[in-house]
Amino acid sequence: MLALAGCSDPVAGQAGAAPSATATGAGAGALTGANGIVYDASPEQEGRIRVEADPELAALVPEDIAADGKLTVGSTGGSVPLAFHATDDRTVVGTEIDIAQLVADKLGLELDLKTTSWENWPLKTESGEYEAVFSNVGINDERAQKFDFAPYRAAYMGFEAKAESEVTVDGAEDISGLKVAVGSGTNQEKILLAWNEELEADGKALAELQYYAAEADTILALASGRIDLNFAPYPSTVYRENTRDDLKVVGKVNAGWPSETLVAATTLRGSGLAEPVSAAINSAIKDGSYAEVLERWGLTEEAVPESEVVTAETIEAP
């Protein structure tokens, strides 16, 4: 099931939502989308799902990690609703953070959240600065040479366009000749480059890939018509579709195209942490708290039935 290509972090920077007629404020720092989901951007996160520590799971944590009583987690704070900066512009909130909190709670540890850029999380994890990364990291063979994984979410990418667009995207031929925004060095870029190879082989016009430094710049270009499509993590495209009246989702692709992949908590290879993290995720799945987190952020369709540790020895090639 796991492809050699993994999903990647959202483009750095957060694009502000422009509420539509059906998206109304729901208290300080909250926005109700057209899908009925209340997106809470407050730093307090009063609705965050919390659970009690499980002594049996806590006993599985390696001693060197448990010694300080903290689970040091890296995240990028890149995009709603995965991980983004709250209204105080300091606190990072979102789905990834809520799941990391569940895991820390189950393991009897305090969540010590650190933020970094996408390109820096591998080095900081290798150096021991981060014990785990919860940042929309997809499993792939290359990463498995350095990291172990505890999956917690399915991985999809979405194409978004202006609301009046007649484009729908199911494959390479649908992006022929179009201007498509994509993050440099991301899995979605790998997919588009592969699709352009298909188009070239078929003698069709290639898609013109566009690169922006921040998500806000990308969305501005899309909304203004300077580009035709944006290819980004599916949860973020769904969020914008439901909180803006000018954008819509026009395609959905598994992040491991042409196969499949999963999003996973990422730990240093051989650290022994992936196993207790996976056990904590499975415990949260069993008691329903995991489902509550995904429902809270409108991501129930990305739920996984279980978390099974993936390492370089167990990863399956397509």
Secondary structure, 3 states (H helix, E strand, C coil): CECCCCCCCCCCCCCCCCCCCCCEECCCCEEECCCCCEEECCCCCCCCCCCCCCHHHHCCCCHHHHCCCEEEEEECCCECCCEEECCCCCCEECHHHHHHHHHHHHCCCEEEEEECCHHHHHHHHHCCCCCEECCCCECCHHHHCCEEEEEEEECEEEEEEECCCCCCCCCHHHHCCCEEECCCCCHHHHHHHHHHHHHHHCCCCCCEEECCCCHHHHHHHHHHCCCCEEEEEHHHHHHHHHHCCCEEEEEEEECCCCCECEEEEEEECCCCCHHHHHHHHHHHHHHCHHHHHHHHCCCHHHCCCCCCCECCCCCCCC
